[in-house]
């Protein structure tokens, strides 16, 4: 049926339908495609490494699949409504209504350790072993990332409008539509083409980055 949103994880894909339901397919070794019955109408879905998460119509989060040892699919009790849900490799983060974040799951590289005092967040992303947040002032904060530099955005990054992170590299769209990437370079993932401008959407993956221009 008609689809309103698609999210591709490591080995599975999930889509939200216009009727408010969710369909997932692909590898389901951890139950990541087994959408639970009766979660209610869904507004967005995120496919992670071995789990999936959705934001329901009432703003609450629901997750399924995942490793029983890391707890990325176990939504903290009493969390309440959130603005955004992001599913990483083995961790999950949410943007709360007050502009702060909460993360849970695997913390092998500090990916769930939200920096103290971080607030006024407008968007965030849980990557493979890293997490990044975009502030209302256009600033970017990242943490985790295997010590490969994704947690160190360039000092001259300036005001940004969008940030994405995956597999120890991150990219941001500046206010002028240009792109800056940093972190693990492998296979050219952070090599931004010299003539790239007017970017309106950005997506990072394992060892590559894609952008849509105006």
Beta strands, then each sheet from edge to edge (+ up, - down):
strand 1: 3-8
strand 2: 12-17
strand 3: 22-26
strand 4: 42-47
strand 5: 51-56
strand 6: 61-65
strand 7: 82-87
strand 8: 91-96
strand 9: 101-105
strand 10: 121-126
strand 11: 130-135
strand 12: 140-144
strand 13: 160-166
strand 14: 169-174
strand 15: 179-183
strand 16: 199-204
strand 17: 209-213
sheet 1: 1+ 2- 3+
sheet 2: 4+ 5- 6+
sheet 3: 7+ 8- 9+
sheet 4: 10+ 11- 12+
sheet 5: 13+ 14- 15+
sheet 6: 16+ 17-
end
